[in-house]
Amino acid sequence: MACFMSHSSLSHFLKKLEEAGELRRIKSPVATELQITELADREMKSPGGGKALLFEQPTVDGTVSKFPLAINTMGSRCRMAMALGRESVDDLAKQLEFLMKAKPPQSFRDGVTLLRQGIDLLHARPRMVKDAPCHEVIHYFDNNKNNFSLHDLPILKCWPQDGGRFITLPTVYTKDPDTGVRNVGMYRMQVYDSATTGMHWQIHKVGARHGKRYYERGEPMPVAVALGGDPVLTLAATAPLPDGIDEILFAGFARKRSVDLVKCLTVPLEVPAESDFIIEGFVHPGETRPEGPFGDHTGFYTPVDHYPVFHVTAITHRREAIYPATIVGVPPMEDFYIGEASVRIFLPIFKMNFPEIVDMALPAEGVFHNLVFVSIRKQYPWQAFKIMHGLWGMGQMMFSKYIIIVDEDCDVQNTSEVLFRLCANTDPQRDSTITKNPSDSLDHAPTLANMGSHMGFDATRKLPGEGYTRGWPDLVKMDPAIKQWADQFVR
Ligand SMILES: Cc1cc2nc3c(=O)[nH]c(=O)nc-3n(C[C@H](O)[C@H](O)[C@H](O)COP(=O)(O)O)c2cc1C
């Protein structure tokens, strides 16, 4: 029987991490300007992702903040599973697979519908509540009369050339003004002054689509940002859920407990009641400001670009609030484990569309979607190319710069095994394809932003039907009986 526990707060999650020996407290003052990054980066790059860190006295411009700062809380396979309240991420993936198999869907859309029904079936709908821990302390930002500002939060300046301080682990709540459908995404926020930030939703993201509709209608866009709370909500915000699937339903399903929502105080939105901080405000049509540079997931600085501006109207928080943060940069970083969990959880959806898919991996070196390995059960000529094109057409898989397809007997979780197959099994001209597709806004390599080319490699064995008539050789392998003998011999 798998052990399961959802988290009622970020501090509950940290307590569980500490009990499991997965958390290190840093009691002495450490600066939010660069110093926390350096310590967190060393931790994230240590074997298996190191430990989560709780800075009890983060300093802002030399003054100790009222709030402790937690970082790298999901930066290992074990902590990611603990964030989901499960023994392993695959546990949740298996549940989704079960749901998918309950009534075999005919298309991706069917699968999405089924996913939605499944979540409903498990009674994971959110619950509206009146009293919320996130409202224990309230600061309204009217006429600058409040004596609380964004500068009271221990917000990091992550890297030397960053354009300022950035909120790096925010979950951003918006609604489609036409349908009222909610979206939760994670978009970094650069602090401009005590009550204003940037809102870095990239052009392909749902927040940007909602924003565009508000701008077209000429209406101010209500936005709420939650920090902390149950970490499952952080995963849900970053997960590449199809536009229209409610992240809150998904989170409720994943944690087997409805998410309690409470109405915001100054914007018509609902947010998780168990959050540590809520920042409420508006984005005004057409208003943008230079955002960046920022030391990014790519391992390089993303340059200054224009992004919408977020005007804060209120900040509310728990009395004992903990500020959550992450850093991104040269891999591996905490985000590798977040991305890996998404792939494991959504593998059943990919398999539903492409039953020949056996496994998928996004290695850390590819910083999310730059490099994708897929193993397939190959049946017919050029099947590998069908998979590449299919994946490039699915949601955020459109950003995958390189896709390498291998046979089912290759372990895609082992990068060196995939590279061996790539080198051995391909004739570069015959087995590669280059196509045009949107590219990740963060990718500095394409000549023009947001547009680029993608490359696929078919590293599977070649069939006679593909014009290969020389007879594909067998992989060198020892006789199983000899292996068994050797096992006993070595023992
Ligand atoms: C730590 C972290 C930071 C992120 N920052 C951004 C960001 O600043 N802008 C952005 O568009 N996506 C960012 N993402 C990726 C999005 O959260 C992700 O694409 C998500 O699926 C977007 O949600 P949406 O499809 O509902 O818009 C970030 C992801 C992580 C893990």
The ligand as a Gaussian input file, in Angstrom:
#p B3LYP/6-31G(d) Opt

LIG

0 1
 C       11.045000      27.815000     -12.470000
 C       10.240000      28.079000     -13.714000
 C       10.147000      29.372000     -14.218000
 C        9.425000      29.639000     -15.371000
 N        9.368000      30.918000     -15.838000
 C        8.625000      31.194000     -16.933000
 C        8.509000      32.539000     -17.396000
 O        9.080000      33.466000     -16.842000
 N        7.723000      32.759000     -18.490000
 C        7.051000      31.751000     -19.136000
 O        6.321000      32.022000     -20.090000
 N        7.175000      30.464000     -18.733000
 C        7.944000      30.166000     -17.648000
 N        8.051000      28.876000     -17.214000
 C        7.385000      27.796000     -17.958000
 C        5.891000      27.810000     -17.718000
 O        5.593000      27.822000     -16.355000
 C        5.231000      26.606000     -18.360000
 O        5.456000      26.699000     -19.743000
 C        3.755000      26.518000     -18.064000
 O        3.243000      25.352000     -18.656000
 C        3.025000      27.716000     -18.590000
 O        1.671000      27.602000     -18.260000
 P        0.545000      27.966000     -19.312000
 O        0.697000      26.971000     -20.446000
 O       -0.705000      27.767000     -18.539000
 O        0.777000      29.351000     -19.745000
 C        8.781000      28.583000     -16.059000
 C        8.867000      27.278000     -15.548000
 C        9.591000      27.020000     -14.394000
 C        9.678000      25.607000     -13.872000

